[in-house]
Amino acid sequence: MDLDEDSAADSFFADLIAAVEQQLTNPSTRYVKETCDRLIKEGLEEDEAKEMIAECLAEETDAMFRSKRAFDEKSYRSRLGSINPEG
């Protein structure tokens, strides 16, 4: 990855974090807040929890573009449910 790609990746991840922060306050994505709370209870810092959630969002977004399909909320929820902070 060159510097432009690193910068673009950092910018994209910042956008994902911003999306996660919006989801944390949106009543229709209460499951994101529940996941964040669970991860914090399991020992992660809030920023770490948001990053793990953002990774799930990135994976689901990538799958959406690669498969040329709509966002699959069920799949996203499943990804969130499978987050294990201990690896």
C-alpha positions as CSV (number, residue, x, y, z in Angstrom):
1,M,0.0,0.0,0.0
2,D,1.4,3.4,-0.8
3,L,0.8,6.6,1.1
4,D,-2.3,7.6,-0.9
5,E,-3.8,4.1,-0.2
6,D,-3.0,4.4,3.5
7,S,-4.6,7.8,3.7
8,A,-7.7,6.6,1.8
9,A,-7.9,3.5,4.1
10,D,-7.6,5.8,7.2
11,S,-10.3,8.1,5.9
12,F,-12.6,5.2,5.1
13,F,-12.1,3.7,8.6
14,A,-12.8,7.2,10.1
15,D,-16.1,7.2,8.1
16,L,-16.9,3.8,9.4
17,I,-16.3,4.9,13.0
18,A,-18.6,7.9,12.4
19,A,-21.3,5.5,11.0
20,V,-21.0,3.3,14.1
21,E,-21.3,6.4,16.4
22,Q,-24.5,7.3,14.6
23,Q,-25.8,3.7,14.9
24,L,-25.1,3.8,18.6
25,T,-27.6,6.6,19.1
26,N,-30.2,5.5,16.5
27,P,-33.2,3.5,18.0
28,S,-33.5,1.4,14.8
29,T,-29.9,0.0,15.4
30,R,-30.2,-0.6,19.1
31,Y,-28.4,-3.9,18.5
32,V,-25.2,-1.9,17.8
33,K,-25.4,-0.2,21.2
34,E,-26.1,-3.6,22.8
35,T,-23.0,-5.0,21.1
36,C,-20.9,-2.1,22.2
37,D,-22.1,-2.4,25.8
38,R,-21.3,-6.2,25.7
39,L,-17.8,-5.6,24.5
40,I,-17.1,-3.0,27.1
41,K,-18.5,-5.3,29.8
42,E,-16.1,-8.0,28.4
43,G,-13.2,-5.7,29.0
44,L,-12.7,-3.6,25.9
45,E,-12.3,0.2,26.0
46,E,-15.1,2.1,24.3
47,D,-12.8,3.0,21.3
48,E,-11.7,-0.6,20.9
49,A,-15.4,-1.7,20.9
50,K,-16.2,0.8,18.2
51,E,-13.3,-0.3,16.1
52,M,-14.4,-3.9,16.3
53,I,-17.9,-2.9,15.3
54,A,-16.5,-0.8,12.4
55,E,-14.6,-3.8,11.2
56,C,-17.9,-5.8,11.0
57,L,-19.5,-2.9,9.1
58,A,-16.5,-2.8,6.7
59,E,-16.8,-6.6,6.1
60,E,-20.5,-6.3,5.4
61,T,-20.1,-3.2,3.2
62,D,-17.3,-5.1,1.3
63,A,-19.6,-8.1,0.8
64,M,-22.4,-5.8,-0.4
65,F,-20.2,-4.2,-3.1
66,R,-18.6,-7.5,-4.2
67,S,-21.9,-9.3,-4.4
68,K,-23.7,-6.2,-5.9
69,R,-26.5,-6.5,-3.4
70,A,-28.2,-4.4,-0.8
71,F,-26.9,-4.1,2.8
72,D,-27.8,-7.2,4.7
73,E,-28.8,-6.2,8.2
74,K,-29.3,-9.8,9.3
75,S,-25.7,-10.6,8.2
76,Y,-24.4,-7.5,9.9
77,R,-26.2,-8.4,13.2
78,S,-24.7,-11.9,12.9
79,R,-21.2,-10.5,12.5
80,L,-21.7,-8.3,15.5
81,G,-22.9,-11.3,17.5
82,S,-19.8,-13.2,16.7
83,I,-17.3,-10.6,17.9
84,N,-15.1,-12.1,20.5
85,P,-12.8,-9.6,22.1
86,E,-10.4,-12.4,23.2
87,G,-9.8,-13.3,19.6
